[in-house]
């Protein structure tokens, strides 16, 4: 009976805890081939074009020395880079990414970054230094949402984007979390069973 009581307490405690899903999306674009007006693996490009550039292909523009995305492709029509993901009601989704200026003397350039229903406009000078940015959003419902990088304007030279990561930092449990009254009822039941066991022993 003591085991029953212990198990009930552990179950009640576990149901009340959040779970951590970890990284949902992680992409540094190294798995893509250099190309103008392309669509990186796993992504969707709409409204214009983007380029995959790096060493030997517009050498020296990517601040980290490897491949990155030029968000204003070579059609003079900047693209929207997006990717969908599944959501859990109450979960917090944190989007991080690296970006820097176009490094070609044009600008400034602006880009709207969105995760779910949260968005923010960022403006970088041509020589804007590489930095990591973050945006977070709490999903109101279970379903689907997307992240999007929407470059403004179109002059064939854009913000350079890299190291995108989306993390579910906290979520509700898959089973509904009992209200405090329900937890108290489970504990009371376990105590009553323990008392009955002692009485009949």
C-alpha contacts under 8 A as a table, 3 or more apart, distances in Angstrom:
res1	aa1	res2	aa2	distance
1	X	4	X	4.94
1	X	5	X	6.30
1	X	193	X	7.38
1	X	194	X	5.70
1	X	197	X	7.15
2	X	5	X	5.07
2	X	6	X	6.14
2	X	194	X	6.94
3	X	6	X	5.04
3	X	7	X	6.04
4	X	7	X	5.14
4	X	8	X	6.10
4	X	190	X	7.02
5	X	8	X	5.16
5	X	9	X	6.25
5	X	187	X	7.59
5	X	190	X	5.19
5	X	191	X	6.94
5	X	194	X	7.40
6	X	9	X	5.17
6	X	10	X	6.19
7	X	10	X	5.09
7	X	11	X	6.04
8	X	11	X	5.14
8	X	12	X	6.15
8	X	186	X	7.02
8	X	187	X	6.91
8	X	190	X	6.98
9	X	12	X	5.21
9	X	13	X	6.19
9	X	187	X	6.72
10	X	13	X	5.11
10	X	14	X	6.07
11	X	14	X	5.15
11	X	15	X	6.12
12	X	15	X	5.31
12	X	16	X	6.52
12	X	178	X	7.89
12	X	183	X	6.07
12	X	186	X	7.79
13	X	16	X	5.34
13	X	17	X	6.70
14	X	17	X	5.27
15	X	18	X	7.98
15	X	173	X	6.85
15	X	175	X	7.29
15	X	176	X	7.64
15	X	177	X	5.47
15	X	178	X	7.09
16	X	173	X	7.87
16	X	177	X	5.46
16	X	178	X	7.01
17	X	172	X	7.78
17	X	173	X	7.15
18	X	170	X	6.32
18	X	171	X	5.55
18	X	172	X	5.13
18	X	173	X	5.64
19	X	170	X	6.13
19	X	171	X	5.51
19	X	172	X	6.36
19	X	173	X	5.83
20	X	168	X	6.78
20	X	169	X	6.00
20	X	170	X	5.17
20	X	171	X	6.32
21	X	24	X	7.75
21	X	167	X	7.68
21	X	168	X	5.56
21	X	169	X	6.94
21	X	170	X	7.21
21	X	171	X	7.53
22	X	167	X	5.44
22	X	168	X	5.36
22	X	169	X	6.34
23	X	26	X	6.96
23	X	165	X	7.13
23	X	166	X	5.97
23	X	167	X	4.27
23	X	168	X	6.33
24	X	85	X	7.79
24	X	165	X	7.56
24	X	166	X	5.52
24	X	167	X	5.45
24	X	168	X	6.79
25	X	164	X	7.47
25	X	165	X	5.32
25	X	166	X	4.90
25	X	167	X	7.04
26	X	163	X	7.18
26	X	164	X	5.69
26	X	165	X	4.35
26	X	166	X	6.52
27	X	30	X	7.90
27	X	162	X	7.70
27	X	163	X	5.64
27	X	164	X	5.29
27	X	165	X	6.53
28	X	31	X	7.96
28	X	67	X	7.54
28	X	68	X	7.24
28	X	162	X	5.59
28	X	163	X	4.26
28	X	164	X	6.39
29	X	32	X	5.64
29	X	40	X	7.21
29	X	41	X	7.98
29	X	52	X	7.95
29	X	67	X	6.25
29	X	68	X	6.28
29	X	69	X	7.73
29	X	162	X	7.13
29	X	163	X	7.52
30	X	33	X	7.97
30	X	66	X	7.42
30	X	67	X	5.79
30	X	68	X	7.89
31	X	41	X	7.74
32	X	40	X	6.30
32	X	41	X	6.60
32	X	52	X	7.37
33	X	52	X	7.13
34	X	51	X	7.71
34	X	52	X	5.06
34	X	53	X	5.50
34	X	54	X	7.26
34	X	57	X	6.80
35	X	38	X	5.92
35	X	51	X	5.86
35	X	52	X	5.28
35	X	53	X	6.87
36	X	50	X	6.89
36	X	51	X	4.44
36	X	52	X	6.39
36	X	53	X	7.93
36	X	73	X	6.64
36	X	74	X	6.28
37	X	49	X	4.97
37	X	50	X	5.15
37	X	51	X	5.17
37	X	73	X	5.49
37	X	74	X	6.02
37	X	75	X	7.21
38	X	49	X	6.74
38	X	50	X	6.02
38	X	51	X	5.81
38	X	52	X	7.09
39	X	43	X	6.53
39	X	44	X	6.43
39	X	45	X	5.94
39	X	49	X	7.94
39	X	50	X	7.16
39	X	51	X	7.97
40	X	43	X	5.61
40	X	44	X	7.63
40	X	52	X	7.45
42	X	83	X	7.29
43	X	81	X	6.68
43	X	82	X	5.82
43	X	83	X	5.25
44	X	80	X	7.90
44	X	81	X	5.78
44	X	82	X	5.24
44	X	83	X	6.23
45	X	48	X	7.12
45	X	49	X	6.60
45	X	50	X	7.50
45	X	79	X	6.12
45	X	80	X	5.41
45	X	81	X	4.77
45	X	82	X	6.48
46	X	49	X	7.15
46	X	79	X	5.78
46	X	80	X	5.15
46	X	81	X	6.86
47	X	77	X	7.56
47	X	78	X	7.17
47	X	79	X	5.27
47	X	80	X	5.98
48	X	72	X	7.99
48	X	73	X	7.30
48	X	75	X	7.42
48	X	77	X	4.84
48	X	78	X	4.88
48	X	79	X	3.87
48	X	80	X	6.78
49	X	71	X	7.45
49	X	72	X	6.47
49	X	73	X	4.54
49	X	74	X	6.96
49	X	75	X	6.65
49	X	77	X	6.32
49	X	78	X	5.50
49	X	79	X	4.33
49	X	80	X	7.54
50	X	69	X	6.71
50	X	70	X	5.75
50	X	71	X	4.89
50	X	72	X	5.42
50	X	73	X	3.89
50	X	74	X	7.25
50	X	78	X	6.74
50	X	79	X	5.64
50	X	81	X	7.89
51	X	69	X	5.67
51	X	70	X	5.06
51	X	71	X	6.74
51	X	72	X	7.31
51	X	73	X	5.12
51	X	74	X	7.16
52	X	67	X	6.82
52	X	68	X	5.93
52	X	69	X	4.84
52	X	70	X	6.38
53	X	57	X	5.55
53	X	58	X	6.05
53	X	59	X	7.72
53	X	61	X	7.96
53	X	62	X	7.56
53	X	67	X	5.55
53	X	68	X	5.67
53	X	69	X	6.21
53	X	70	X	6.84
54	X	57	X	5.25
54	X	58	X	6.00
54	X	59	X	5.55
54	X	60	X	6.95
54	X	61	X	6.87
54	X	62	X	6.04
54	X	65	X	7.05
54	X	66	X	5.42
54	X	67	X	4.21
54	X	68	X	6.24
55	X	58	X	6.70
55	X	59	X	4.40
55	X	60	X	6.32
55	X	65	X	6.75
55	X	66	X	6.22
55	X	67	X	7.00
56	X	59	X	4.93
58	X	61	X	6.41
59	X	62	X	7.69
60	X	63	X	7.13
60	X	65	X	6.53
61	X	65	X	7.76
61	X	102	X	7.39
61	X	103	X	6.10
62	X	65	X	5.48
62	X	66	X	6.26
62	X	67	X	6.48
62	X	68	X	5.87
62	X	160	X	6.79
63	X	66	X	7.77
63	X	100	X	7.29
63	X	130	X	6.30
67	X	162	X	7.79
68	X	160	X	6.41
68	X	161	X	5.72
68	X	162	X	5.12
69	X	160	X	5.47
69	X	161	X	4.99
69	X	162	X	6.43
70	X	73	X	6.36
70	X	102	X	7.69
70	X	157	X	7.22
70	X	158	X	5.57
70	X	159	X	6.00
70	X	160	X	4.77
70	X	161	X	6.56
71	X	78	X	6.30
71	X	79	X	6.30
71	X	80	X	7.91
71	X	81	X	8.00
71	X	151	X	6.16
71	X	157	X	7.74
71	X	158	X	5.11
71	X	159	X	5.60
71	X	160	X	6.20
71	X	161	X	6.96
72	X	76	X	7.14
72	X	77	X	6.60
72	X	78	X	4.10
72	X	79	X	6.20
72	X	151	X	6.77
72	X	154	X	6.24
72	X	155	X	7.11
72	X	156	X	5.34
72	X	157	X	5.31
72	X	158	X	4.36
72	X	159	X	7.14
73	X	76	X	6.58
73	X	77	X	6.62
73	X	78	X	5.71
73	X	79	X	6.88
73	X	156	X	5.58
73	X	157	X	7.09
73	X	158	X	7.53
74	X	77	X	7.46
74	X	156	X	5.06
74	X	157	X	7.87
75	X	78	X	7.70
75	X	156	X	6.51
76	X	154	X	4.71
76	X	155	X	4.97
76	X	156	X	4.63
77	X	153	X	7.03
77	X	154	X	4.42
77	X	155	X	7.06
77	X	156	X	7.07
78	X	150	X	7.98
78	X	151	X	5.71
78	X	152	X	6.52
78	X	153	X	6.20
78	X	154	X	4.91
78	X	155	X	7.77
78	X	156	X	7.38
78	X	158	X	7.70
79	X	150	X	6.43
79	X	151	X	6.09
80	X	148	X	6.65
80	X	149	X	5.61
80	X	150	X	4.29
80	X	151	X	6.28
81	X	148	X	5.56
81	X	149	X	5.11
81	X	150	X	6.42
82	X	146	X	6.71
82	X	147	X	5.53
82	X	148	X	4.21
82	X	149	X	6.36
83	X	146	X	5.46
83	X	147	X	5.53
83	X	148	X	6.69
84	X	144	X	6.98
84	X	145	X	5.66
84	X	146	X	4.03
84	X	147	X	6.41
85	X	144	X	5.70
85	X	145	X	5.61
85	X	146	X	5.79
86	X	142	X	7.63
86	X	143	X	5.77
86	X	144	X	4.35
86	X	145	X	6.38
87	X	91	X	7.28
87	X	139	X	6.44
87	X	141	X	7.20
87	X	142	X	5.10
87	X	143	X	5.11
87	X	144	X	5.20
87	X	145	X	6.69
88	X	91	X	5.54
88	X	139	X	6.52
88	X	141	X	6.26
88	X	142	X	4.17
88	X	143	X	6.64
88	X	171	X	6.90
88	X	172	X	7.47
89	X	138	X	7.93
89	X	139	X	5.29
89	X	140	X	5.15
89	X	141	X	4.05
89	X	142	X	4.51
89	X	143	X	7.96
89	X	171	X	7.62
89	X	172	X	7.23
90	X	138	X	6.01
90	X	139	X	5.44
90	X	140	X	5.86
90	X	141	X	7.03
90	X	171	X	5.97
90	X	172	X	6.07
91	X	138	X	5.59
91	X	139	X	5.63
91	X	168	X	6.71
91	X	169	X	7.38
91	X	170	X	5.41
91	X	171	X	3.89
91	X	172	X	6.28
92	X	136	X	6.91
92	X	137	X	5.69
92	X	138	X	4.35
92	X	139	X	6.48
92	X	168	X	5.75
92	X	169	X	5.63
92	X	170	X	5.45
92	X	171	X	6.47
93	X	115	X	7.88
93	X	136	X	5.51
93	X	137	X	5.28
93	X	138	X	6.16
93	X	139	X	7.50
93	X	166	X	6.72
93	X	167	X	5.63
93	X	168	X	4.62
93	X	169	X	6.13
93	X	170	X	7.79
94	X	134	X	6.94
94	X	135	X	5.90
94	X	136	X	4.28
94	X	137	X	6.60
94	X	166	X	5.63
94	X	167	X	5.18
94	X	168	X	6.39
94	X	169	X	6.73
95	X	115	X	6.99
95	X	134	X	5.54
95	X	135	X	5.19
95	X	136	X	5.97
95	X	164	X	7.39
95	X	165	X	5.77
95	X	166	X	4.48
95	X	167	X	6.50
96	X	132	X	6.75
96	X	133	X	5.46
96	X	134	X	4.39
96	X	135	X	6.57
96	X	163	X	7.87
96	X	164	X	5.86
96	X	165	X	5.28
96	X	166	X	6.48
97	X	132	X	5.53
97	X	133	X	5.47
97	X	134	X	6.74
97	X	161	X	7.35
97	X	162	X	6.24
97	X	163	X	5.33
97	X	164	X	4.36
97	X	165	X	6.31
98	X	130	X	6.59
98	X	131	X	5.51
98	X	132	X	4.39
98	X	133	X	6.24
98	X	161	X	5.92
98	X	162	X	5.09
98	X	163	X	5.66
98	X	164	X	6.93
99	X	130	X	5.50
99	X	131	X	5.91
99	X	132	X	6.74
99	X	133	X	7.80
99	X	159	X	6.81
99	X	160	X	5.39
99	X	161	X	4.54
99	X	162	X	6.14
100	X	124	X	7.07
100	X	127	X	7.55
100	X	128	X	5.31
100	X	129	X	5.23
100	X	130	X	4.34
100	X	131	X	6.58
100	X	159	X	6.11
100	X	160	X	5.43
100	X	161	X	6.98
101	X	108	X	7.90
101	X	109	X	7.51
101	X	124	X	5.54
101	X	125	X	5.61
101	X	126	X	4.43
101	X	127	X	5.18
101	X	128	X	4.37
101	X	129	X	6.56
101	X	130	X	7.53
101	X	158	X	7.44
101	X	159	X	5.12
101	X	160	X	6.22
102	X	105	X	7.37
102	X	106	X	7.13
102	X	107	X	7.68
102	X	109	X	7.86
102	X	125	X	7.76
102	X	126	X	4.98
102	X	127	X	6.95
102	X	128	X	7.82
102	X	157	X	6.31
102	X	158	X	5.21
102	X	159	X	4.87
102	X	160	X	5.89
103	X	106	X	7.76
103	X	126	X	5.19
103	X	127	X	5.45
103	X	128	X	7.87
104	X	126	X	6.41
104	X	127	X	8.00
104	X	157	X	7.46
105	X	126	X	5.42
105	X	127	X	7.38
106	X	109	X	7.98
106	X	125	X	7.96
106	X	126	X	5.63
106	X	157	X	7.11
107	X	124	X	7.66
107	X	125	X	5.75
107	X	126	X	5.36
108	X	123	X	6.59
108	X	124	X	5.48
108	X	125	X	4.23
108	X	126	X	5.77
109	X	123	X	5.57
109	X	124	X	5.47
109	X	125	X	6.44
109	X	126	X	7.37
109	X	151	X	7.96
109	X	152	X	7.18
109	X	153	X	7.84
109	X	158	X	6.37
109	X	159	X	6.35
110	X	121	X	6.89
110	X	122	X	5.52
110	X	123	X	4.20
110	X	124	X	6.40
110	X	151	X	6.22
110	X	152	X	5.51
110	X	153	X	7.86
110	X	159	X	7.60
111	X	121	X	5.74
111	X	122	X	5.37
111	X	123	X	6.52
111	X	149	X	6.70
111	X	150	X	5.44
111	X	151	X	4.21
111	X	152	X	5.52
111	X	159	X	7.70
112	X	119	X	6.60
112	X	120	X	5.51
112	X	121	X	4.31
112	X	122	X	6.19
112	X	148	X	7.93
112	X	149	X	5.95
112	X	150	X	5.06
112	X	151	X	6.37
112	X	152	X	7.58
113	X	119	X	5.44
113	X	120	X	5.44
113	X	121	X	6.44
113	X	122	X	7.65
113	X	147	X	7.57
113	X	148	X	5.72
113	X	149	X	4.65
113	X	150	X	6.29
114	X	117	X	6.93
114	X	118	X	5.56
114	X	119	X	4.06
114	X	120	X	6.54
114	X	135	X	7.84
114	X	146	X	7.86
114	X	147	X	5.43
114	X	148	X	5.10
114	X	149	X	6.59
115	X	118	X	5.47
115	X	119	X	6.43
115	X	135	X	7.16
115	X	136	X	6.99
115	X	137	X	6.49
115	X	145	X	7.65
115	X	146	X	6.06
115	X	147	X	4.43
115	X	148	X	6.67
116	X	119	X	7.98
116	X	137	X	6.53
116	X	139	X	7.34
116	X	145	X	5.28
116	X	146	X	5.61
116	X	147	X	6.41
117	X	137	X	7.39
118	X	135	X	7.84
118	X	136	X	7.46
118	X	137	X	6.19
119	X	135	X	7.92
124	X	127	X	7.83
124	X	128	X	5.47
124	X	159	X	7.39
125	X	128	X	4.91
139	X	142	X	7.25
151	X	158	X	7.58
151	X	159	X	7.77
154	X	157	X	7.46
155	X	158	X	7.65
168	X	171	X	7.14
172	X	176	X	7.88
172	X	177	X	7.73
173	X	176	X	6.57
173	X	177	X	6.87
178	X	181	X	7.82
178	X	182	X	5.65
178	X	183	X	6.23
179	X	182	X	5.30
179	X	183	X	6.52
180	X	183	X	5.14
180	X	184	X	6.18
181	X	184	X	5.08
181	X	185	X	6.15
182	X	185	X	5.03
182	X	186	X	6.35
183	X	186	X	5.18
183	X	187	X	6.34
184	X	187	X	5.13
184	X	188	X	6.06
185	X	188	X	5.05
185	X	189	X	6.12
186	X	189	X	5.15
186	X	190	X	6.32
187	X	190	X	5.13
187	X	191	X	6.23
188	X	191	X	5.08
188	X	192	X	6.11
189	X	192	X	5.08
189	X	193	X	6.19
190	X	193	X	5.15
190	X	194	X	6.21
191	X	194	X	5.04
191	X	195	X	6.21
192	X	195	X	5.08
192	X	196	X	6.12
193	X	196	X	5.06
193	X	197	X	6.12
194	X	197	X	5.09
194	X	198	X	6.43
195	X	198	X	5.19
195	X	199	X	6.23
196	X	199	X	5.05
196	X	200	X	6.22
197	X	200	X	5.43
197	X	201	X	6.04
198	X	201	X	5.18
